[in-house]
Amino acid sequence: MQIVIRRYQPSDREAVERVFREGIEEHINPAFMYAMTRPLHITVSLFMYIGAYVMGGQSVVLALMSGGAWIGLVYFCCHEFYAGYVRARLNTDMQDIPGYYLSNPDNCFWVAEAEMNGRPQILGMVAVEGKNDPGSDGKKYGEVYRMIVSSSCRRAGLGKRLAKTAEDFCRERGFSKIELSTSSTQTAAVALYFKLGFKLILVHTRSETLQWIVWMTRATILTMEKNI
Ligand SMILES: CC(C)(COP(=O)(O)OP(=O)(O)OC[C@H]1O[C@@H](n2cnc3c(N)ncnc32)[C@H](O)[C@@H]1OP(=O)(O)O)[C@@H](O)C(=O)NCCC(=O)NCCS
């Protein structure tokens, strides 16, 4: 299968939104599994079950409701962490990709496309936004966003090709470095970025999502960079 990486066109919008949504929301269940196996959530879940059982006069129903409510809250937070991110992005940069990424020479948005069953299919995407780098004598750096490969064609080198496209663009624009952020539960992405020479520069929990929701997921945000 021959995969071509090209600039985004307005006719890609629907497919790009679908691949983006699927690529981010697939992390909800792994994030929930991760959160529920942390000592904090195991302890609180047991406390909710046993506490409600004892205090509710040995009521199994109350115990199940209490423990279930806590587990449901953890799932809600993991869902909101990723689905909320998708919602926010679809209402900001992804709402007008030509306006946001293609009308400024320091920004770009690419898609990976291949012919499948006689029809063109969008299989991946990546974007770059040029930003001012305060510590670099007026030089700019590129922030990489929207790195997604469709689940149907992973581990075939497309992620690496998309990253190289973004990196080549940053080099051509004369940027000093590339920066990106991802979450600790996006393990494939973290492995890809380390393989490509990115270094971890910051681990934090600040995001556009409410702070208590991030805390409940037990995930962290990783900021990584690569000098070019
Ligand atoms: C991250 C992602 C883009 C990687 O795309 P890909 O096309 O599968 O990546 P590649 O085939 O180019 O992999 C390159 C290297 O990354 C690493 N890697 C990729 N996926 C991996 C995985 N699941 N587990 C471990 N390492 C992985 C490997 O080192 C791999 O090299 P190798 O195959 O020679 O071992 C893809 O998994 C994806 O879209 N994930 C969901 C969306 C997402 O989380 N995006 C990141 C947003 S910040």
The ligand as a Gaussian input file, in Angstrom:
#p B3LYP/6-31G(d) Opt

LIG

0 1
 C        1.895000       7.024000      18.360000
 C        1.530000       6.603000      16.959000
 C        1.334000       7.861000      16.124000
 C        2.677000       5.750000      16.380000
 O        2.385000       5.500000      15.019000
 P        2.990000       4.215000      14.228000
 O        2.774000       4.447000      12.786000
 O        2.448000       2.970000      14.811000
 O        4.545000       4.352000      14.608000
 P        5.781000       3.714000      13.807000
 O        5.344000       2.450000      13.134000
 O        6.366000       4.774000      12.948000
 O        6.742000       3.369000      15.027000
 C        7.999000       3.955000      15.185000
 C        8.594000       3.515000      16.504000
 O        7.814000       4.014000      17.599000
 C        7.806000       3.041000      18.646000
 N        6.435000       2.543000      18.833000
 C        5.348000       2.817000      18.063000
 N        4.265000       2.198000      18.564000
 C        4.663000       1.514000      19.648000
 C        3.998000       0.668000      20.596000
 N        2.686000       0.417000      20.497000
 N        4.719000       0.131000      21.602000
 C        6.040000       0.375000      21.725000
 N        6.740000       1.156000      20.848000
 C        6.054000       1.716000      19.831000
 C        8.710000       1.914000      18.217000
 O       10.017000       2.220000      18.661000
 C        8.616000       2.012000      16.708000
 O        9.725000       1.475000      16.040000
 P        9.725000      -0.109000      15.647000
 O        8.393000      -0.416000      15.038000
 O       10.858000      -0.187000      14.702000
 O        9.940000      -0.833000      16.939000
 C        0.240000       5.715000      16.965000
 O        0.423000       4.640000      17.868000
 C       -1.013000       6.462000      17.349000
 O       -1.621000       7.121000      16.513000
 N       -1.433000       6.363000      18.611000
 C       -2.711000       6.926000      19.055000
 C       -2.722000       8.425000      19.009000
 C       -1.702000       9.055000      19.916000
 O       -1.573000       8.716000      21.081000
 N       -1.009000      10.058000      19.349000
 C       -0.029000      10.799000      20.064000
 C       -0.511000      12.167000      20.310000
 S        0.675000      13.071000      21.287000

